[in-house]
Amino acid sequence: MSGQMVSRVEGQELVLEREFDAPRELVFRAFAEADHLRNWWGPRGWELTVCNIDFRPGGVWHYCMKCEDESQGDFYGYESWGKAVYVEIAEPDQFVYTDYFSDAEGKESEEMPSSRITMLFEEHNGSTKLISRASYDSAEALRTVLDMGMEQGIAETWDRLDEYVQTLR
């Protein structure tokens, strides 16, 4: 594995960082194309069963993760829908989007917090340092997603990303 994810909270922002032993353009593309996302997005035991992406400013990514791992107990068979609305894209340096929990029709959840996420891709001698900065409207909103296990879920997702990009090198 290229590196472990490091996380910290800065006010109402969750900052996640990890180094990947892969070129920046490849790591960036893994986030921008459905054919890549289907291979790694989601924590272990979850598969991306729906992945519709329009990767451009104003475009939307609507997806569904489904738990396919019977050992995850009550989560087995559960579907989790999400929606991203892209605000800014500066390939291969960064992109910014608003992240929502949603339903199958793409209606944004009013019960769950949304966040504005900036994804930064920094090149370091052929490797890529990925920095995610997720800003929430309140400390309570941030606490809600932390209590749900967001850090562990993203760590497992980025482990899968690392394994996937190694197959493409």
N, C-alpha and C positions, 0 to 999 in steps of 0.2 A: 504494500500500500504506500502511496506517495507521501501521505502525511495525515495527521489527525486533525479534526476540526477543532478550532479554538472558538469559544463563545464568551461574550461579555455583554452586559447591559449598560448602556450609557443613557441615563434619563429614561425616556420613553422609546428608546431604540435598542433593538437586538442586533448585535454585530457578530457575524460568523465569518471565520477565515479558514482557508485550507489551501495547501499547495498540492498541485497535480503535476506529475511528471509527464506532461504533454504540452504541445505547442498551444499558445493562447488562441489562435484561430480555430483549432479543433475543439477546445473546451467551449468557446463561444458558440460554435455551430451546434454543439450537442444540446444547447439550450434553445436554439432557434428553429430547429427542424423536427417535424413530427416523427420522421423515420428514426431519428436518434432518440428522442424523448421516450418513445415506446420501449426502448431497450433498457432504460435505467431509472426512470422517474418513479419515486415512491419508496417507502421503507421496505425492508426485506419482507417477502411474503405477500406483497401487494403488486398488482399489475395495472398498467394503464390500459383500460378497456375502451376508452373514448379519448381521442386526442385530435381536436380541431384547432389548428393554429394559423393565425394571420399575423406573422411577425413583421409589423411595421407600426410606426406611430399611429395611434388610434385603432389599431388592430386588436383582436381578442384571441386569447387562448382559452378554450373551454375543454375541460377534461374530467375524467372519472377514474379514480383509483379504486380497485376492488381487492379485498383481502381474499387471497387464494390459498392461504396457509391454515389448514385445519388446527394446527397446534396453537393458533392464536385465540382459541376459545370463542368467546362471544363476538369477536371481530370477524370471524370466518364468514365470508359471504357479504360483509358490510361494504357499502359503496360510499365513497367520499368524493363529492363533486367540488370543483374549484374553477375559478375564472380569473384571468389576468387581463387587464387592459393596458396596453403598452403606451407609454407617455413619450419616451425618448429612446432612440437607438443610435449609438455611435460605434459601429462595428470596427474593430473587434475589442474596443476599450470598455464599453459599458452599455447597459440598457436600464431603463427605469420603467416600472409598472406599478399599477395598483392591484393588489391581490385581495381576492374575495373568496369566501366560502359561498357556494351557490347550490342551486338545484339542477336537475337534469335539463331544464329549459334555459338555464343560464341566469335565472333570477337570483340576484345577490341576497344573501342572508342578512336579515336585520338583527338577528340574535347574536351572530358571531362577528368579532371585530375584523375590520379590513386593515390593510397596511399599505404604505407606499414603500416599495423596495427598490433600492439601487444596487445593481450587480456590477462590480468592478472586476476587470480581468487585467492583471498586471503580469507582464513577461519578466521572467527571471532566468536567464541563461538556458533557454529552451523549455523551462517549466512555466507553469501558470499559477500565480497566486490569485485565488478567487476570494473576493470580499463581498459579503451580502450585508447591507444596512437596511433593516426593516423598521420603519417609523410607525408608531401607533398613536392614536388620538389621546390616549391616556395611559397612565401606569397600570390601571385596572385592566385595560384591554390587553396590554402586553402580558400581564400576569395570567390572564385567561388562557392565552395560547401556550405559555410556558407550562402551566398546570396540566394542559392536554398532552404534554410530551413532545412539543414541537422540536426542541433541540435534538432529542434522540431520533426522531423521524427524519430530520434533515441530515444528521450525521450518517444514518444508514443509507439515505438517498445518495449522499455524496460519496459514500463507500462504493455504491453501485456505479455511480458515474466514473469513479476512478478505475474500477474494474473494466467498464465498457470502453473508455478511451484507450486503455492499454491494448484492447483487441484491435483497435484501428491504427495503431502506430506502425 
